[in-house]
Amino acid sequence: MGSGTGKARREKTTEIMIADGGGDFERTLADAVIHEGMMATIAHGPRALALIRMRAFDLVILDAVVGTEDALHICRQIRAGSTVPVIAVVAEGREDVVLAAFESGADDCVSSPFGIREMLARIRSVLRRASYGRASHSLPKPFKFNGWHLDPWHRILSRPDGTVVDVTAAEFDLLVAFCRNPGRILSREELLASTHAGLAGPIERSIDVHISRLRQKIEDSPRNPTLIKTVRMGGYVFAAIVETD
């Protein structure tokens, strides 16, 4: 089921996929999104995943309140082949599901029930973060570390052999923060601020999940990291030598 706004725009209208998990907020949220001048498509489970693979949505919202495991599976499938931002809606008080959602590749989590104004603010924040690299004129030049190449402008991370690595928006923001502060201990609070993750009651452990996923992608031995090191009672430190182009 799809809906959209009839307003004519010269630039591409923001398109949001709302993956229906059997909850009761999807239609209300879609109406609110459309009222804000965006387009909303609601689809259930496999159909949602198929559409996401066929069309270039700007954001995906997953209902992980009712069909939690199905939503997390969809999130993992999305993240396996796309960098589209993902917001997971989880039941209030389910920290375990929040952590599982981040582990599955979600960029942000919102507790249900939620206020529409809050959700719209979170949507705008995630969209703004995802497009920051192209919109900002104050970003630094690309970074190089251990043969890796990080381009903040185009938001591209490349291995030493030139292969592009898929990372979430939050993971990319973390890596930019590390490259800007090599050798400096960064607390979880600072890292949360750098990623804008969990703006409504964040849990610091979400940073640990993002770090773990990032290590899986850039470390030779994620269990014995040499680039992103944990500092007991402190946070994390980026031990690589960073250069700019």
C-alpha positions as MATLAB code, in Angstrom:
seq = 'MGSGTGKARREKTTEIMIADGGGDFERTLADAVIHEGMMATIAHGPRALALIRMRAFDLVILDAVVGTEDALHICRQIRAGSTVPVIAVVAEGREDVVLAAFESGADDCVSSPFGIREMLARIRSVLRRASYGRASHSLPKPFKFNGWHLDPWHRILSRPDGTVVDVTAAEFDLLVAFCRNPGRILSREELLASTHAGLAGPIERSIDVHISRLRQKIEDSPRNPTLIKTVRMGGYVFAAIVETD';
ca = [
       0.000    0.000    0.000;
       1.528    3.303   -1.009;
       0.615    6.918   -0.508;
       2.213   10.206   -1.424;
       1.835   13.927   -1.613;
       0.576   15.681   -4.706;
       2.823   18.697   -4.274;
       4.971   19.322   -7.313;
       8.632   19.694   -6.516;
      11.649   20.241   -8.661;
      13.841   18.138   -6.436;
      13.274   14.519   -5.542;
      10.679   14.070   -2.831;
      11.885   12.157    0.204;
      10.506    8.614    0.117;
      10.048    6.585    3.286;
       9.277    2.879    3.552;
       7.313    1.831    6.633;
       7.661   -1.920    7.060;
       4.431   -3.096    8.695;
       4.979   -5.610   11.456;
       1.393   -5.832   12.629;
       1.444   -2.821   14.924;
      -1.049    0.027   15.057;
       1.058    3.092   14.272;
       1.886    2.619   10.587;
      -1.106    4.398    9.039;
      -0.942    7.318   11.474;
       2.784    7.715   10.859;
       2.335    7.523    7.081;
      -0.305   10.275    7.206;
       2.030   12.459    9.291;
       4.934   11.885    6.898;
       2.774   12.794    3.903;
       1.545   15.916    5.696;
       5.216   16.956    6.021;
       5.624   16.822    2.232;
       7.297   13.432    2.026;
       6.100   10.190    0.458;
       5.241    7.084    2.465;
       4.871    3.465    1.414;
       3.549    0.823    3.790;
       4.288   -2.813    3.051;
       4.375   -6.003    5.073;
       7.456   -8.177    5.662;
       8.771   -9.807    2.462;
       6.944   -7.301    0.258;
       8.660   -4.425    2.058;
      12.076   -6.034    1.568;
      11.375   -6.618   -2.122;
      10.400   -2.979   -2.626;
      13.459   -1.760   -0.745;
      15.650   -3.780   -3.103;
      13.891   -2.374   -6.169;
      13.483    1.279   -5.232;
      15.759    3.954   -3.821;
      14.019    4.839   -0.546;
      15.586    7.574    1.574;
      14.674    5.962    4.902;
      13.191    2.718    6.215;
      11.141    2.470    9.422;
      10.807   -1.046   10.848;
       8.077   -2.139   13.252;
       9.954   -4.307   15.765;
       7.244   -4.091   18.418;
       5.116   -7.067   17.390;
       7.127   -9.128   14.889;
      10.490   -8.428   16.476;
      12.461  -11.279   14.923;
      11.005  -10.644   11.466;
      11.901   -6.958   11.729;
      15.465   -7.736   12.800;
      15.785  -10.208    9.928;
      14.625   -7.548    7.465;
      17.106   -5.102    8.986;
      19.978   -7.546    8.479;
      18.865   -8.216    4.908;
      18.706   -4.500    4.166;
      22.113   -3.861    5.670;
      23.669   -6.705    3.691;
      23.148   -4.788    0.470;
      22.244   -1.182    1.224;
      23.291    1.834    3.279;
      19.747    3.285    3.448;
      19.129    4.680    6.958;
      16.963    2.464    9.169;
      14.919    3.425   12.244;
      13.559    0.558   14.337;
      10.459    1.047   16.493;
      10.713   -1.124   19.618;
       8.513   -1.758   22.633;
       9.163    0.536   25.583;
      11.624   -0.883   28.089;
      13.059   -3.507   25.736;
      16.744   -2.614   25.926;
      17.569   -6.096   24.628;
      15.647   -5.398   21.419;
      17.270   -1.967   21.064;
      20.715   -3.553   21.255;
      19.663   -6.325   18.856;
      18.393   -3.696   16.408;
      21.688   -1.808   16.507;
      23.507   -5.110   16.126;
      21.386   -5.826   13.045;
      22.384   -2.515   11.474;
      19.723   -0.012   12.557;
      20.851    3.608   12.700;
      18.403    4.659   15.402;
      15.683    3.224   17.656;
      12.451    4.773   18.913;
      10.358    3.389   21.766;
       6.662    2.734   21.252;
       4.323    4.349   22.031;
       5.845    7.523   20.646;
       4.629   11.017   19.881;
       4.306   11.919   16.200;
       6.277   15.142   16.703;
       9.100   13.160   18.291;
       9.130   10.622   15.457;
       9.149   13.323   12.801;
      12.077   14.987   14.576;
      13.955   11.677   14.626;
      13.203   11.128   10.934;
      14.537   14.559   10.036;
      17.620   13.991   12.188;
      18.474   10.667   10.553;
      17.852   12.035    7.057;
      19.973   15.086    7.831;
      22.798   12.902    9.137;
      22.641   10.639    6.081;
      22.935   13.569    3.689;
      25.437   15.553    5.776;
      28.442   14.494    3.757;
      27.022   15.923    0.535;
      25.461   19.022    2.045;
      28.303   20.302    4.210;
      31.058   22.536    2.879;
      33.160   22.382    6.028;
      34.129   18.721    6.062;
      37.811   17.840    6.101;
      39.661   16.273    3.227;
      39.568   12.468    2.920;
      41.399   10.538    5.610;
      43.880    7.707    5.178;
      44.802    5.148    7.845;
      46.571    1.807    7.461;
      45.884    1.898    3.735;
      42.159    2.566    4.261;
      40.496    5.602    2.663;
      37.634    7.513    4.305;
      35.874   10.180    2.237;
      33.568   12.306    4.465;
      32.237   14.286    1.484;
      30.862   11.289   -0.404;
      30.587    9.145    2.751;
      32.616    6.310    1.275;
      34.916    3.909    3.139;
      37.375    1.962    0.988;
      39.713   -0.907    1.810;
      43.404   -0.723    0.858;
      42.553   -2.621   -2.351;
      39.943    0.009   -3.277;
      36.880   -2.088   -2.431;
      34.052   -0.019   -0.976;
      32.789   -1.203    2.433;
      29.135   -0.840    3.397;
      28.723    0.901    6.746;
      25.730    2.395    8.500;
      25.417    6.143    8.972;
      26.253    5.768   12.668;
      29.327    3.621   11.947;
      30.567    6.132    9.391;
      30.092    9.022   11.827;
      32.048    7.116   14.477;
      34.929    6.531   12.096;
      35.004   10.216   11.127;
      35.122   11.136   14.831;
      38.018    8.731   15.368;
      39.929   10.030   12.343;
      39.507   13.580   13.568;
      40.867   12.614   16.987;
      43.556    9.941   16.534;
      45.290    8.962   19.757;
      42.709   10.772   21.902;
      40.453    8.887   24.310;
      36.838    9.508   23.352;
      34.154    8.778   25.940;
      30.922    7.059   25.041;
      29.112   10.345   25.664;
      31.321   12.121   23.115;
      30.821    9.340   20.604;
      27.061    9.436   21.108;
      27.140   13.162   20.419;
      29.198   12.665   17.268;
      26.717   10.174   15.821;
      23.515   11.838   17.075;
      22.437    8.305   18.005;
      19.626    7.752   20.462;
      18.530   11.362   20.791;
      15.507   10.452   22.923;
      16.936    8.686   25.942;
      20.033    7.040   24.435;
      21.710    4.052   25.992;
      25.460    4.258   25.977;
      25.778    0.542   25.255;
      24.528    1.228   21.722;
      27.948    2.749   21.050;
      29.569   -0.535   22.050;
      27.424   -2.327   19.474;
      28.342    0.143   16.729;
      32.027   -0.184   17.656;
      31.796   -3.967   17.550;
      30.261   -3.864   14.062;
      32.868   -1.361   12.886;
      35.680   -3.559   14.187;
      34.275   -6.476   12.209;
      34.708   -4.402    9.075;
      38.102   -2.711    9.527;
      40.117   -4.823   11.962;
      42.277   -7.774   10.883;
      41.343   -9.461   14.161;
      38.146   -7.954   15.639;
      38.647   -9.853   18.910;
      42.132   -8.405   19.244;
      41.699   -4.923   17.757;
      44.704   -2.788   16.918;
      42.891    0.224   15.440;
      39.943    0.895   17.761;
      41.098    0.102   21.288;
      38.952   -0.009   24.398;
      40.096    2.133   27.308;
      38.842    0.750   30.597;
      36.581    3.245   32.383;
      37.370    5.720   29.622;
      35.879    4.871   26.265;
      37.755    4.211   23.044;
      40.893    5.424   21.299;
      41.822    5.257   17.614;
      45.395    3.974   17.509;
      46.008    4.314   13.782;
      48.213    6.968   12.179;
      45.795    9.200   10.267;
      46.733   11.302    7.244;
      44.672   13.607    5.017;
      44.840   13.801    1.236;
];
